[in-house]
Amino acid sequence: MKPSAFHCWIVVNGYLQHDKFSSLALFIKEAAERKEISATLVRNSELIPVIEKGLPMLKGNFEKLPDFVLFMDKDIHLARHLELLDIPVYNSSTAIDICDSKAKTHQALAGHGIPMPKTLFPPFTYEGIERINVDAFKDIGLELGYPLIVKEAYGSFGEQVYLIQTEAEFLKTVHKLGHKPFIIQEFIEHSKGRDIRVNVVGDQVIAAMHRKSEHDFRANMTVGGHALPYSPTKKEADLAIQCASILGADFAGVDLLFGEDGPLLCEVNSNSHLLNIYDCTGINIADSMFDYVLDKLEKGSISDEQTNRLVDL
């Protein structure tokens, strides 16, 4: 099958109307078209997963299913449903699910020799049930010392990460977060206001940037950081590739901290914002992503006659 014969869906969230997400979707679509792939932008709100008579089906205004899907959203149930229809999905629903949660990411990487900050997991509570006894959190504070880091398990652009200076501030933050899942980590002073974003595709590093902030402990550009092109060391590159591989991510933006004894894993983004690193380095990660997908599909056994289980609107 020639590359021009492939048709893909680029799945995006139908409720995110911010210009940066629209620009990213068009940026990726243009990359597909450069590879002579017929690409359609599809909002997750336009697709309704259905199970009927025990079989997975898909409701939507389309004629046939795509040869593959580039899934740029976090609608895990939709991604998994597309996989049930035997459509190759990149990244997989499992990889997206794990990377979307900082708690799941760190636990999935545990036991593989991945250097990371010391990480503790708070006792679970139910919605509306306050943690009256806070002894566990006082003990965590003593274990890690202050300052320490609290990260909501689900969050983007560094906006749900908190630098905690005192026990009183820690307990106030725990109370405020309520039943939301979060993790608690040691503060890596050596990396304050700086980190590395390494974009990995398959088993290769495609581009990297060094992010810095003079005004915030976070280096994210959304909270005021700026970036410069960066050439990762072999140790940094190998760590980023290893993390993506363990998590089953075909491509990922791996964030590394500067530890005193070498790089530390901060987090892994299955859907990293490709425009920032393009603006910084001039390297289009989307081109490499489609090269990677085409190589996998052409080596596989994609049928010209996919079985389409459709439910007409």
Secondary structure, DSSP 8 states (H G I E B T S, - for coil): --GGG-EEEEEE-TT---HHHHHHHHHHHHHHHHTT-EEEEEEGGG-EEEEETTEEEEESS-SS--SEEEE-S--HHHHHHHHHTT--EES-HHHHHHHH-HHHHHHHHTTTT-----EE------TT------HHHHHHHHHH-SSEEEEESS-STTTTEEEE-SHHHHHHHHHHHTTS-EEEEE--GGGTTEEEEEEEETTEEEEEEEEE-SS-S---GGGT-EEEE----HHHHHHHHHHHHHHT-SEEEEEEEEETTEEEEEEEETT--HHHHHHHH---HHHHHHHHHHHHHHHTT--SS----EE--
